[in-house]
Amino acid sequence: MKEPKYQIRAQYTASTVTVYQAYAPEIGLPAAREGRFPALWQRDRMTWIKPSFLWMMYRCGWGTKEGQETVLAVEITREGLAWALEHACLSHYEEGLHTHRAAWKSELKRSPARVQWDPERDLHLQPLPHRALQLGLAGEAAHLYADEWITSITDVTPLARTIHDHVREGDLETARQLLPVERPYPIDAGLLTHLYR
C-alpha cells in the first residue's frame, strides 16, 4: 500500500512520542544521563527534532558526523508535539498554501516552530517518495521542549551503530527488525492543514 506523501510516522505511546536528535558527546551524554539537556545546550538557538529514526541516520551519518556522534531518542509529551504543530509555520513559501510571500514571511517571523517535509529514507539512506517531518523549535517552543515536554532521553548510538553494521554487511532483514517501530501518528488533521498543500 502506498504511503501518503505527507504523514507523521513515529514511535509513540498513549502519552508520549519519540523524536530524535544528534549531538556532540559533551551535550548528548549528560543529556541521556540526566534526562534533560545540560547548561551547555542553548535554549536560544533553533533546535530540530525528527520523529523518523532513518531520517536522523541520514542527517547524522549513523552518528559518524562531527558534532553528531551521540544519537538521542527523546520522548516528549503528545501535547507538546500538538502545541508545536499548532504554532508552526512551513519553513518555505508554498504558492496556494500562503496568500502571498509577504504573508508567509510575517508568519515565519512570528512562529516559534517551523516544519520541513523532507524525503523519508530507506536503510541505505536513499530517498523515498513520501516525506518525513522535521520540526524546528525556537524561542518559546525551544524552552517548552527543554523544560516541560521531555519525559526521557535515551542514548541510542549503540543501536544506530549496530543497525549500520548489519546494513554494511548486507543483512537488511536483521537491520530492519532492529529499527524502532514507527506507525502513522494519530493526530487531528486540522493541526497539519497549514503545513502542506
C-alpha positions in Angstrom: 0.0 0.0 0.0 1.3 3.4 -1.0 2.3 5.7 1.9 0.7 9.2 1.9 3.1 11.8 0.8 2.7 13.9 4.0 2.1 11.9 7.2 3.8 11.8 10.6 5.1 8.4 11.3 6.6 7.9 14.8 7.2 5.6 17.7 4.6 6.6 20.4 2.7 5.6 23.5 -0.6 6.8 24.8 1.1 9.8 26.3 4.4 10.3 24.5 6.1 10.4 21.1 9.7 9.7 20.4 11.8 12.2 18.4 15.5 12.0 17.5 18.4 14.4 17.7 22.2 14.0 17.4 24.8 16.0 19.4 28.4 16.1 20.3 29.2 13.8 23.3 29.6 16.8 25.7 25.9 17.6 25.2 24.5 14.2 24.3 26.0 12.1 27.0 25.0 14.2 30.0 21.5 14.7 28.4 21.0 10.9 28.3 22.4 10.5 31.8 20.4 13.3 33.5 17.2 13.0 31.3 17.5 16.8 30.5 19.8 18.9 28.4 22.9 20.3 30.2 23.6 24.0 30.6 25.8 23.9 27.5 22.7 23.3 25.4 21.5 26.7 24.1 17.8 27.3 24.6 18.0 30.5 22.4 19.0 28.6 19.3 16.6 26.8 17.0 16.7 23.0 17.6 15.4 20.4 15.1 13.6 17.3 16.2 12.7 14.4 13.9 10.3 11.5 14.6 11.9 9.4 11.8 14.9 7.3 13.0 16.2 6.7 9.5 15.9 10.4 8.6 18.0 11.1 11.7 20.5 8.5 10.5 20.7 10.2 7.1 21.3 13.6 8.8 24.0 12.4 11.2 25.6 9.7 9.1 24.7 6.9 11.6 26.3 9.0 14.3 29.6 9.5 12.5 29.4 13.2 11.5 31.4 15.6 13.6 29.3 17.2 16.3 26.6 14.5 15.9 28.3 11.5 17.4 25.7 10.9 20.1 22.2 10.0 18.8 19.4 10.6 21.3 15.8 9.3 21.4 13.9 12.0 23.2 10.4 11.1 24.5 8.2 14.2 24.6 4.5 14.6 25.6 2.0 14.3 22.8 0.5 17.6 24.0 3.9 19.2 23.4 4.0 17.9 19.8 0.5 19.1 19.2 1.3 22.6 20.5 4.4 22.8 18.3 2.5 21.8 15.2 -0.3 24.2 16.0 2.2 27.1 16.4 4.3 26.1 13.4 4.8 27.7 10.0 6.1 25.9 6.9 9.8 26.7 6.5 9.4 27.7 2.9 6.9 29.7 0.8 4.2 27.5 -0.8 2.1 29.0 -3.5 -1.6 28.2 -2.9 -1.0 27.5 0.8 0.1 31.0 1.7 -1.8 34.0 0.3 1.4 35.7 -0.7 5.1 35.7 0.1 5.0 38.6 2.4 2.2 37.0 4.5 4.4 33.8 4.8 7.4 35.8 5.8 5.4 37.6 8.5 4.0 34.3 9.8 7.5 32.7 9.8 8.8 35.6 12.0 6.0 35.2 14.5 6.1 31.4 14.7 8.1 29.6 17.4 8.2 26.4 15.4 8.7 25.6 11.7 8.1 22.5 9.6 10.0 20.9 6.8 8.9 17.8 4.9 12.0 16.0 3.6 12.1 12.7 1.7 12.0 9.7 4.1 15.0 7.4 3.8 15.4 3.7 3.4 18.1 1.5 5.2 20.6 2.6 2.6 19.6 6.2 3.4 18.3 6.7 -0.1 15.2 9.0 -0.6 11.7 7.5 -0.7 8.7 9.1 -2.4 7.0 10.0 0.9 8.1 12.7 3.3 9.3 12.7 6.9 8.6 15.5 9.3 11.3 17.8 10.6 10.2 20.2 13.3 12.3 23.2 14.2 11.8 24.8 17.7 12.9 28.3 18.6 12.1 30.8 21.3 9.1 29.8 23.4 8.9 26.4 21.7 12.6 25.5 22.5 12.1 26.5 26.1 8.9 24.4 26.4 10.7 21.5 24.8 13.6 21.5 27.1 11.8 22.3 30.3 8.3 20.8 30.0 7.8 18.4 27.2 10.7 16.0 27.7 9.8 12.8 29.7 13.0 10.9 29.0 16.2 11.0 26.9 18.0 7.7 25.8 21.3 7.4 24.1 20.6 5.2 21.1 24.0 5.5 19.5 24.8 1.8 20.1 21.6 0.8 18.3 22.4 3.1 15.4 25.9 1.6 15.1 24.5 -2.0 15.3 21.9 -1.4 12.6 24.5 0.3 10.4 26.9 -2.7 10.8 24.1 -5.0 9.6 23.4 -2.7 6.6 27.0 -2.7 5.6 27.2 -6.5 5.9 24.1 -6.7 3.6 21.9 -8.2 6.3 19.0 -5.9 5.8 16.4 -8.2 7.4 18.2 -8.1 10.7 18.7 -4.4 10.4 15.0 -3.9 9.6 14.0 -5.9 12.7 16.1 -3.7 14.9 14.5 -0.4 13.7 12.2 1.4 16.1 8.6 0.6 15.1 7.2 3.8 13.6 3.5 3.9 12.9 1.2 6.6 11.4 0.8 9.0 14.2 -2.8 9.8 15.2 -3.3 13.5 15.1 -6.1 15.9 14.4 -5.9 16.6 10.7 -6.6 20.2 11.4 -3.2 20.6 13.0 -1.5 19.9 9.7 -3.7 21.7 7.2 -1.5 24.8 7.3 1.7 22.8 6.9 1.4 21.2 3.5 -0.6 21.6 0.3 
